[in-house]
Amino acid sequence: MDKLTLMQVFVTIVDEGSLTAAARSLGKSPPAVVRSLALLEEHLGVRLLNRTTRSMALTHEGTAYLERCRQVLSDIAETEAGLRGEDASPRGLVRVTASVRYGQLRVAPSVGRFLERFPDVQVELVLLDRVVHLVEEGFDVGVRIAPLGSSSLVATKVGVVRRMVVGSPALLARQGRPRRPEALAELPTVPFRRDDARVDQFHFVRDGKPFGVPVHGAFATNDTQACIGAMVAGLGFGQVLSYQVEDLVSAGALVPVLERYAPPPIPVSLVFPHRRLLSPRTRALVDWLQRDLAPTRTARRGRSPRTDLP
């Protein structure tokens, strides 16, 4: 029994998302892939994947074993690359996930610059506005905008973003600049409405204590771009994350208000499995993003540093 081959088959099944796709990727027949997986599970004495005719999911044991398989296969690939003198040229596929708007504005351009530097690497960037389970869903790196709790993943902070309230110059000329957050309860707003929201609120901090202000408006949406477009059109004040509107603020199309009541900054972090598990290509991309997404890089590109610095 070739354990390394069986590990590779198992990892490919998870990465491709199905037995059929894994068979196609490996150049094997589907029955051969099924036999390899069954042989591996029999050898280990545990079930690695729960399978039905329509779906497939890692078991708890499968999740743990997947990490170990990736480590072993990565170590072998790195050792062989070193023997061939390929250390300086990472190659292969890296799967990355980020939130939609941050991914569009920051991560995708950074990945583009990375690929210019490392032409033998391929990057698949998947943008999703939900928490992604990296190992279970086959991602190598995630970019998260949120405080991070305890996790088996490694996290490295690359910056912060801020919540800010903005309005168009026309709206400020018509309504005046609000001096206290509570004033927004009586002013037109454009709430970003999450699917689970029961009350539209903007969030603030006063004297170190967080509080919310109920708001209302003629237009509310669960789409960030539609929300920002309505604010630019003067339909109301909105509360957004700094990176979402920094170009519009710099251009004068939107004006920040109530800045002294802004909540604490939200960290932006790269998350990935333990550094020892990283392939050379993933390590190269993590190191690149850590440098390229940092606030100093943002400042050098001519953007407003205020929205990115702690």
Stockholm file with secondary structure:
# STOCKHOLM 1.0

chainA/1-310         MDKLTLMQVFVTIVDEGSLTAAARSLGKSPPAVVRSLALLEEHLGVRLLNRTTRSMALTHEGTAYLERCRQVLSDIAETEAGLRGEDASPRGLVRVTASVRYGQLRVAPSVGRFLERFPDVQVELVLLDRVVHLVEEGFDVGVRIAPLGSSSLVATKVGVVRRMVVGSPALLARQGRPRRPEALAELPTVPFRRDDARVDQFHFVRDGKPFGVPVHGAFATNDTQACIGAMVAGLGFGQVLSYQVEDLVSAGALVPVLERYAPPPIPVSLVFPHRRLLSPRTRALVDWLQRDLAPTRTARRGRSPRTDLP
#=GR chainA/1-310 SS CCHHHHHHHHHHHHHHSSHHHHHHHHTCCHHHHHHHHHHHHHHHTSCCEEECSSCEEECHHHHHHHHHHHHHHHHHHHHHHHHTTCTTSCCEEEEEEECHHHIIIIIHHHHHHHHHHCTTEEEEEEECSSCCCHHHHTCSEEEEESCCCSCSSEEEEEEEECEEEEECHHHHHHHCCCSSGGGGGGSCBCCBCCTTCSSCEEEEEETTEEEEEECCCSCCBSCHHHHHHHHHTTSCBEEEEHHHHHHHHHHTSSEEECGGGCCCCEEEEEEESCGGGCCHHHHHHHHHHHHHTSHHHHHHTTCCGGGTCC
#=GC SS_cons         CCHHHHHHHHHHHHHHSSHHHHHHHHTCCHHHHHHHHHHHHHHHTSCCEEECSSCEEECHHHHHHHHHHHHHHHHHHHHHHHHTTCTTSCCEEEEEEECHHHIIIIIHHHHHHHHHHCTTEEEEEEECSSCCCHHHHTCSEEEEESCCCSCSSEEEEEEEECEEEEECHHHHHHHCCCSSGGGGGGSCBCCBCCTTCSSCEEEEEETTEEEEEECCCSCCBSCHHHHHHHHHTTSCBEEEEHHHHHHHHHHTSSEEECGGGCCCCEEEEEEESCGGGCCHHHHHHHHHHHHHTSHHHHHHTTCCGGGTCC
//
